[in-house]
Amino acid sequence: MASTSDKLEDCEVCGTTKAKYTCPKCEVRTCSLGCVKLHKKELDCDGIRDKTKFIPLASFADLDLLSDYRFLEQVGRLVDTKKRNPEKKYIRQTNLPVHLHKLRCAASYKKVSLLFMPQIFSRHKENTTFLNWKTNELSWRIEWIFPQAQNVKWVVERTLDNARLSTLVEQVLDPISSGNETDIEKLNVKLALADKLQFYRAAGLTSIKVLLKAEKVKKANSKFYDLDLTLTLKENLENKTIVEFPTFYVIMKDHSDMYEIIDTDEETSDTECKSLGARKRRRNGFDKKEDEPVNYFFNDFSESDDEKLDNKQQRQNTPDLDIPNYEEL
């Protein structure tokens, strides 16, 4: 009969050959490459040692201490590498490259609060909003979403802000007639889009509402602005906050009850209001306590200051006497 030590030396997968390898993660003993692959498939094991695995203090050895030390060094190198990443240079709104700064200034001139995300975010990488510096024309990247057509998404790379919103909706609903497309692949994509938007075209503009995704408001994920189809894109975006580029939701008027529609973006979150108010109070010096006690032992008062303080205390302690002036006597 085989002993326990002999059983431990056998392969735990096939059980017929002596084990040669030990899995760094699950510590399964195997004998060959086939058994290694089989154990990874059955146990869903990747074979990578878990460096954060709990080890009891009684079985904690010098090699475990060295492994933890090297793991901390690796974490430190990774953090230092992330800090030196040039893509994280422009992560604040006050430190922008020249073209983004001019783009934000142009949007602000048109009464639009334009915010940018860090460079590593996909929404920032996809943004194709363009400012023509010579003509001062702003072309927005617009993302159209159609919830009543299985949430079909269509992106227009550049759209002038002086275009009427109803015209833009008609161009999206009928992409074939909006332009002469020669590329076969793009033409097939537009044909597929036109086929999915048949319900919207049949309803017409009179039965359609265009909503703008709200930003920087309370519960912004579920709030929208109702846009006017008769106005231009510039007029619809006035006094709104846009993160990178606007996202429009085209819905049927019968489904408008499913969306929380707000009028203006003045409804900022409580945290933003509190932080803004706190910054203003600190800047104006209103956070200081009016009746703050004065430490007379450790303050460097001059003699004139002491005299003024004594005179002030004497005036407060002296009762008000109704003594007439000498000229009146």
C-alpha positions in Angstrom: 0.0 0.0 0.0 1.4 3.4 -1.0 2.2 5.8 1.8 0.9 9.4 2.1 4.2 10.9 1.0 4.0 8.7 -2.2 0.5 10.0 -2.9 1.7 13.6 -2.6 4.5 13.0 -5.1 2.0 11.6 -7.7 0.4 13.9 -10.3 -2.9 15.1 -9.0 -4.4 15.2 -12.5 -3.6 11.8 -14.0 -2.5 10.1 -10.8 -0.2 7.7 -12.6 3.1 9.6 -12.9 5.2 11.3 -10.3 4.6 15.0 -10.1 7.3 17.4 -11.4 5.6 20.8 -11.3 3.6 22.8 -8.7 1.1 25.5 -9.8 2.2 28.9 -8.2 -1.5 29.8 -7.6 -3.4 26.8 -6.6 -0.4 24.5 -5.7 -1.7 21.6 -7.7 1.0 19.0 -8.5 1.3 18.0 -12.1 3.6 15.9 -14.2 3.4 17.2 -17.8 2.3 20.1 -20.0 -1.0 18.2 -20.8 -1.8 17.9 -17.1 -1.0 21.5 -16.5 -3.4 22.7 -19.3 -6.1 20.3 -18.1 -5.9 21.5 -14.5 -6.0 25.2 -15.7 -9.1 24.4 -17.7 -11.0 22.4 -15.0 -10.1 24.7 -12.1 -10.2 28.0 -14.1 -6.7 28.7 -13.0 -4.3 31.2 -14.8 -1.2 29.9 -13.0 -0.2 33.3 -11.8 0.8 33.5 -8.1 -1.5 35.6 -5.9 0.9 38.0 -4.3 -1.8 39.3 -1.9 -2.9 35.8 -0.7 -3.3 35.6 3.1 -0.5 33.7 4.9 -0.9 32.8 8.6 1.8 34.2 10.8 2.9 30.8 11.9 3.8 29.8 8.3 5.2 33.2 7.3 8.8 32.7 6.1 11.6 34.9 4.9 10.7 34.3 1.3 7.2 35.6 2.0 8.7 38.7 3.5 10.9 39.2 0.5 8.0 38.7 -1.8 5.9 41.4 0.0 8.9 43.8 -0.1 9.3 43.3 -3.9 5.5 43.7 -4.4 5.6 47.1 -2.6 8.5 48.1 -4.8 6.6 47.2 -7.9 3.6 49.2 -6.7 5.9 52.2 -6.1 7.4 52.0 -9.5 3.9 51.7 -11.1 2.7 54.8 -9.2 5.8 56.8 -10.2 5.3 55.7 -13.9 1.7 56.9 -13.8 2.7 60.3 -12.4 5.2 60.8 -15.2 2.7 59.9 -17.9 2.4 62.9 -20.2 -1.2 62.1 -21.0 -2.2 63.1 -17.4 -0.7 66.6 -17.9 -3.9 68.3 -18.7 -6.3 66.9 -16.2 -7.6 70.3 -14.9 -9.7 72.9 -16.5 -7.2 75.6 -15.7 -4.3 73.9 -17.4 -5.3 73.3 -21.0 -3.4 73.2 -24.3 -3.9 76.3 -26.5 -6.4 74.8 -28.9 -8.6 73.5 -26.1 -8.4 76.8 -24.3 -9.5 78.7 -27.4 -12.3 76.2 -28.0 -13.6 76.7 -24.5 -13.3 80.5 -24.8 -15.3 80.4 -28.1 -18.0 78.2 -26.4 -18.1 80.6 -23.4 -18.5 83.5 -25.8 -21.6 81.7 -27.2 -22.9 81.2 -23.6 -22.0 77.5 -23.4 -20.0 76.1 -20.5 -17.7 73.6 -22.1 -15.8 71.1 -19.9 -13.1 68.7 -20.9 -12.2 65.3 -19.5 -8.7 63.9 -19.1 -6.9 62.8 -22.2 -7.0 59.1 -21.3 -10.9 59.1 -21.3 -12.4 57.7 -24.5 -15.0 60.6 -24.7 -12.1 63.1 -24.9 -10.3 61.0 -27.6 -13.5 60.8 -29.7 -14.3 64.5 -29.5 -14.0 66.1 -33.0 -15.5 69.5 -32.1 -13.6 72.0 -34.2 -13.1 75.8 -34.0 -12.2 77.7 -37.2 -10.0 80.4 -35.8 -10.3 82.6 -38.9 -14.1 82.6 -39.2 -14.7 81.9 -35.5 -17.2 79.2 -36.5 -17.8 76.4 -34.1 -18.5 72.9 -35.4 -19.8 70.5 -32.8 -19.5 66.7 -32.7 -23.1 65.5 -32.0 -24.1 62.1 -30.7 -27.7 61.1 -31.6 -29.4 58.3 -29.6 -32.8 56.9 -30.6 -34.3 55.0 -27.6 -37.4 53.9 -29.6 -35.2 52.3 -32.2 -33.3 49.9 -30.0 -31.0 52.7 -28.8 -29.4 53.2 -32.1 -26.5 55.6 -31.9 -25.4 57.9 -34.7 -22.5 60.3 -34.6 -22.1 63.4 -36.8 -18.4 64.5 -36.6 -18.8 68.2 -37.3 -22.0 70.3 -37.3 -22.1 74.1 -37.5 -23.8 75.7 -34.6 -25.8 78.1 -36.8 -27.8 75.2 -38.4 -31.4 74.8 -37.4 -32.1 71.8 -35.2 -35.1 70.6 -37.3 -32.8 70.4 -40.3 -30.2 68.4 -38.4 -32.9 65.9 -37.3 -34.2 65.5 -40.9 -30.6 64.8 -42.1 -30.2 62.1 -39.5 -33.6 60.5 -40.1 -32.9 60.4 -43.8 -29.2 59.9 -44.2 -29.3 58.8 -47.8 -30.7 62.0 -49.2 -28.6 64.2 -47.0 -25.5 63.7 -49.1 -23.9 62.0 -52.1 -21.9 59.1 -50.6 -19.5 57.3 -52.8 -17.9 54.9 -50.2 -19.8 51.6 -50.4 -19.2 50.7 -46.7 -20.4 54.1 -45.5 -23.4 53.8 -47.8 -24.3 50.4 -46.4 -24.1 51.8 -42.8 -26.4 54.7 -43.7 -28.8 52.2 -45.4 -28.9 50.2 -42.2 -29.5 53.3 -40.1 -32.3 54.5 -42.4 -34.0 51.1 -42.1 -33.9 51.2 -38.3 -35.3 54.8 -38.2 -38.4 54.1 -40.3 -40.7 54.5 -37.3 -39.3 58.0 -36.6 -39.7 59.0 -40.3 -43.3 57.8 -40.3 -44.1 59.8 -37.2 -42.6 63.1 -38.6 -41.1 66.0 -36.8 -44.4 67.0 -35.2 -44.4 63.8 -33.1 -40.7 64.0 -32.1 -38.9 65.6 -29.2 -35.2 66.2 -29.0 -33.7 66.1 -25.5 -30.2 67.2 -24.4 -28.4 65.1 -21.7 -28.0 67.3 -18.7 -24.7 67.8 -17.0 -23.6 69.3 -13.6 -27.0 69.1 -12.1 -28.5 66.9 -9.3 -29.0 63.3 -10.5 -27.8 64.3 -14.0 -28.0 60.7 -15.2 -31.8 60.9 -15.4 -32.4 64.6 -16.3 -32.7 66.2 -19.7 -33.3 69.5 -21.4 -36.2 69.9 -23.9 -34.8 71.6 -27.0 -36.7 73.7 -29.5 -36.7 72.4 -33.1 -37.3 75.8 -34.6 -34.2 77.3 -33.0 -30.6 76.9 -34.1 -28.1 74.6 -32.4 -26.3 77.6 -30.9 -29.6 79.0 -29.4 -30.5 75.6 -28.0 -27.1 75.2 -26.3 -27.1 78.6 -24.6 -26.8 78.5 -20.8 -26.1 74.8 -20.9 -23.1 72.8 -19.6 -21.5 70.4 -22.2 -18.9 67.8 -21.4 -16.8 67.4 -24.5 -19.7 67.3 -26.9 -23.6 67.3 -26.7 -25.6 64.1 -26.6 -29.1 64.3 -28.1 -31.9 61.8 -27.4 -34.6 61.7 -30.0 -37.8 60.4 -28.5 -41.5 60.3 -29.4 -43.7 62.8 -27.6 -45.9 59.9 -26.3 -42.8 58.7 -24.3 -41.8 62.0 -22.9 -43.3 61.1 -19.5 -40.6 58.5 -19.1 -37.9 61.3 -18.9 -37.3 63.9 -16.3 -37.2 67.2 -18.2 -35.8 70.3 -16.6 -35.8 73.9 -17.8 -32.5 75.4 -16.9 -29.1 74.2 -15.6 -29.3 76.5 -12.5 -30.1 73.5 -10.4 -26.6 72.7 -9.4 -25.8 70.0 -6.9 -25.7 70.7 -3.2 -22.1 69.7 -2.9 -21.1 72.1 -5.6 -23.0 75.0 -4.1 -21.6 74.3 -0.7 -18.0 74.1 -1.9 -18.5 77.2 -4.0 -20.0 79.1 -1.1 -17.2 77.9 1.2 -14.5 79.1 -1.3 -16.2 82.5 -1.6 -16.4 82.8 2.2 -12.7 81.9 2.6 -11.7 84.3 -0.1 -13.7 87.2 1.5 -12.6 86.3 5.0 -16.1 85.7 6.3 -15.2 82.4 8.0 -13.3 84.2 10.8 -15.1 84.3 14.1 -16.1 87.8 15.2 -15.7 87.2 18.9 -12.4 85.3 18.7 -10.5 85.8 22.0 -7.2 87.6 21.9 -4.1 86.2 23.5 -2.5 89.2 25.2 0.5 87.2 26.4 1.8 86.1 23.0 0.8 89.0 20.8 3.2 91.7 20.1 1.2 94.8 20.9 2.8 98.2 20.7 2.4 100.8 23.5 -0.1 102.7 21.4 -2.1 99.6 20.9 -2.2 99.0 24.6 -3.3 102.5 25.3 -6.0 102.3 22.7 -7.2 99.0 24.2 -7.2 100.5 27.8 -9.1 103.6 26.6 -11.7 101.4 24.9 -12.2 99.4 28.0 -12.6 102.5 30.1 -15.2 104.0 27.8 -17.1 100.8 28.0 -17.0 100.7 31.8 -17.8 104.4 32.2 -21.6 105.1 32.4 -23.0 107.6 30.0 -23.6 110.9 31.8 -25.7 113.7 30.4 -23.3 116.6 30.9 -24.1 119.7 28.9 -21.4 121.6 26.9 -19.7 124.6 28.5 -21.1 126.9 25.8 -24.6 125.9 26.6 -24.3 127.0 30.2 
